[in-house]
Amino acid sequence: MGKEKNPEDDYIAQEFIALEEVKDYRVYVVGKKVAGGLTRETSEKGEFRTNTTQGGSANFYIPDEKISNLAIRYANEANLG
């Protein structure tokens, strides 16, 4: 049997970039296909958290072909797919 994967070994780090307006895009990759996308925005100017539990908003969106291809490529390179 192979080595069991420890969920605590998985992480993604990203640099914080201060912006006046904050909006993030999430693209969900399942296997080698994009299953959908989500945008999240802050509740007020000067806020950096986009969490919906912190007052942020979330909306579904359909990623275009360029974003979809990038998401699939990065998920595969990071062994996340």
PyRosetta script that sets phi, psi and omega in degrees:
from pyrosetta import init, pose_from_sequence

init()
pose = pose_from_sequence("MGKEKNPEDDYIAQEFIALEEVKDYRVYVVGKKVAGGLTRETSEKGEFRTNTTQGGSANFYIPDEKISNLAIRYANEANLG")
pose.set_psi(1, 150.2)
pose.set_omega(1, 178.4)
pose.set_phi(2, -80.8)
pose.set_psi(2, 169.6)
pose.set_omega(2, 179.0)
pose.set_phi(3, -68.2)
pose.set_psi(3, 133.9)
pose.set_omega(3, 177.6)
pose.set_phi(4, -73.1)
pose.set_psi(4, 142.8)
pose.set_omega(4, -178.7)
pose.set_phi(5, -84.8)
pose.set_psi(5, 130.9)
pose.set_omega(5, 177.9)
pose.set_phi(6, -92.1)
pose.set_psi(6, 119.8)
pose.set_omega(6, -179.0)
pose.set_phi(7, -58.9)
pose.set_psi(7, -24.1)
pose.set_omega(7, -179.9)
pose.set_phi(8, -73.1)
pose.set_psi(8, -13.0)
pose.set_omega(8, 178.2)
pose.set_phi(9, -80.8)
pose.set_psi(9, -13.9)
pose.set_omega(9, -177.7)
pose.set_phi(10, -92.5)
pose.set_psi(10, 127.4)
pose.set_omega(10, 175.5)
pose.set_phi(11, -156.8)
pose.set_psi(11, 158.2)
pose.set_omega(11, 174.6)
pose.set_phi(12, -131.1)
pose.set_psi(12, 125.8)
pose.set_omega(12, 178.6)
pose.set_phi(13, -109.2)
pose.set_psi(13, 141.9)
pose.set_omega(13, 176.8)
pose.set_phi(14, -141.9)
pose.set_psi(14, 146.3)
pose.set_omega(14, -178.7)
pose.set_phi(15, -72.0)
pose.set_psi(15, 139.4)
pose.set_omega(15, 175.4)
pose.set_phi(16, -84.4)
pose.set_psi(16, 127.9)
pose.set_omega(16, 177.3)
pose.set_phi(17, -122.2)
pose.set_psi(17, 116.4)
pose.set_omega(17, -178.5)
pose.set_phi(18, -71.7)
pose.set_psi(18, 126.2)
pose.set_omega(18, 179.2)
pose.set_phi(19, -131.6)
pose.set_psi(19, 155.0)
pose.set_omega(19, 176.2)
pose.set_phi(20, -68.3)
pose.set_psi(20, -45.5)
pose.set_omega(20, 176.9)
pose.set_phi(21, -114.7)
pose.set_psi(21, 133.3)
pose.set_omega(21, -177.2)
pose.set_phi(22, -114.8)
pose.set_psi(22, 128.5)
pose.set_omega(22, 176.6)
pose.set_phi(23, -146.7)
pose.set_psi(23, 129.7)
pose.set_omega(23, 176.0)
pose.set_phi(24, -119.4)
pose.set_psi(24, 155.3)
pose.set_omega(24, -178.2)
pose.set_phi(25, -115.9)
pose.set_psi(25, 133.1)
pose.set_omega(25, 175.9)
pose.set_phi(26, -116.8)
pose.set_psi(26, 133.3)
pose.set_omega(26, 176.6)
pose.set_phi(27, -122.4)
pose.set_psi(27, 125.9)
pose.set_omega(27, -176.8)
pose.set_phi(28, -98.3)
pose.set_psi(28, 116.2)
pose.set_omega(28, -179.1)
pose.set_phi(29, -107.7)
pose.set_psi(29, 126.6)
pose.set_omega(29, 176.9)
pose.set_phi(30, -121.9)
pose.set_psi(30, 116.2)
pose.set_omega(30, -174.9)
pose.set_phi(31, 66.1)
pose.set_psi(31, -117.6)
pose.set_omega(31, 178.8)
pose.set_phi(32, -118.4)
pose.set_psi(32, 26.4)
pose.set_omega(32, -179.7)
pose.set_phi(33, -131.6)
pose.set_psi(33, 149.2)
pose.set_omega(33, 174.2)
pose.set_phi(34, -84.1)
pose.set_psi(34, 125.1)
pose.set_omega(34, -179.0)
pose.set_phi(35, -90.9)
pose.set_psi(35, -18.5)
pose.set_omega(35, -180.0)
pose.set_phi(36, 159.8)
pose.set_psi(36, -177.1)
pose.set_omega(36, -179.2)
pose.set_phi(37, -144.6)
pose.set_psi(37, 164.1)
pose.set_omega(37, -177.6)
pose.set_phi(38, -146.9)
pose.set_psi(38, 137.1)
pose.set_omega(38, 170.8)
pose.set_phi(39, -109.4)
pose.set_psi(39, 146.0)
pose.set_omega(39, 176.8)
pose.set_phi(40, -130.9)
pose.set_psi(40, 136.7)
pose.set_omega(40, -179.2)
pose.set_phi(41, -127.4)
pose.set_psi(41, 154.9)
pose.set_omega(41, 178.6)
pose.set_phi(42, -72.8)
pose.set_psi(42, 162.3)
pose.set_omega(42, -178.4)
pose.set_phi(43, -82.6)
pose.set_psi(43, -25.6)
pose.set_omega(43, -177.8)
pose.set_phi(44, -154.8)
pose.set_psi(44, 161.3)
pose.set_omega(44, 179.6)
pose.set_phi(45, -62.9)
pose.set_psi(45, 139.0)
pose.set_omega(45, 179.8)
pose.set_phi(46, 89.9)
pose.set_psi(46, -12.2)
pose.set_omega(46, 177.9)
pose.set_phi(47, -87.9)
pose.set_psi(47, 142.8)
pose.set_omega(47, 178.9)
pose.set_phi(48, -110.1)
pose.set_psi(48, -15.4)
pose.set_omega(48, -178.0)
pose.set_phi(49, -82.6)
pose.set_psi(49, 130.2)
pose.set_omega(49, 178.1)
pose.set_phi(50, -103.6)
pose.set_psi(50, 6.1)
pose.set_omega(50, -179.4)
pose.set_phi(51, -58.0)
pose.set_psi(51, 132.9)
pose.set_omega(51, 178.2)
pose.set_phi(52, -66.5)
pose.set_psi(52, -27.2)
pose.set_omega(52, 178.0)
pose.set_phi(53, -74.2)
pose.set_psi(53, -12.9)
pose.set_omega(53, 177.6)
pose.set_phi(54, -104.2)
pose.set_psi(54, 14.6)
pose.set_omega(54, 177.5)
pose.set_phi(55, 99.1)
pose.set_psi(55, -4.3)
pose.set_omega(55, 178.2)
pose.set_phi(56, -71.8)
pose.set_psi(56, 168.9)
pose.set_omega(56, 179.2)
pose.set_phi(57, -119.3)
pose.set_psi(57, 153.5)
pose.set_omega(57, 179.3)
pose.set_phi(58, -130.3)
pose.set_psi(58, 140.1)
pose.set_omega(58, 178.8)
pose.set_phi(59, -139.4)
pose.set_psi(59, 141.6)
pose.set_omega(59, 176.1)
pose.set_phi(60, -74.7)
pose.set_psi(60, 148.0)
pose.set_omega(60, 172.7)
pose.set_phi(61, -150.3)
pose.set_psi(61, 161.4)
pose.set_omega(61, 179.0)
pose.set_phi(62, -105.0)
pose.set_psi(62, 113.0)
pose.set_omega(62, -179.9)
pose.set_phi(63, -63.7)
pose.set_psi(63, 142.6)
pose.set_omega(63, 177.5)
pose.set_phi(64, -74.3)
pose.set_psi(64, 176.2)
pose.set_omega(64, -174.5)
pose.set_phi(65, -61.5)
pose.set_psi(65, -41.4)
pose.set_omega(65, -179.0)
pose.set_phi(66, -62.1)
pose.set_psi(66, -48.6)
pose.set_omega(66, 179.9)
pose.set_phi(67, -65.6)
pose.set_psi(67, -41.4)
pose.set_omega(67, 178.9)
pose.set_phi(68, -59.7)
pose.set_psi(68, -46.8)
pose.set_omega(68, -179.8)
pose.set_phi(69, -63.1)
pose.set_psi(69, -40.4)
pose.set_omega(69, 177.2)
pose.set_phi(70, -63.4)
pose.set_psi(70, -45.0)
pose.set_omega(70, -179.2)
pose.set_phi(71, -61.5)
pose.set_psi(71, -43.3)
pose.set_omega(71, 179.0)
pose.set_phi(72, -64.0)
pose.set_psi(72, -44.9)
pose.set_omega(72, -179.6)
pose.set_phi(73, -61.5)
pose.set_psi(73, -47.0)
pose.set_omega(73, -178.6)
pose.set_phi(74, -67.8)
pose.set_psi(74, -37.8)
pose.set_omega(74, 177.8)
pose.set_phi(75, -62.7)
pose.set_psi(75, -41.1)
pose.set_omega(75, 179.1)
pose.set_phi(76, -68.3)
pose.set_psi(76, -42.2)
pose.set_omega(76, -179.9)
pose.set_phi(77, -64.7)
pose.set_psi(77, -32.8)
pose.set_omega(77, -179.9)
pose.set_phi(78, -91.4)
pose.set_psi(78, 5.7)
pose.set_omega(78, -177.6)
pose.set_phi(79, 55.0)
pose.set_psi(79, 40.2)
pose.set_omega(79, 179.8)
pose.set_phi(80, -100.2)
pose.set_psi(80, -14.9)
pose.set_omega(80, -175.9)
pose.set_phi(81, -83.0)
pose.dump_pdb("model.pdb")
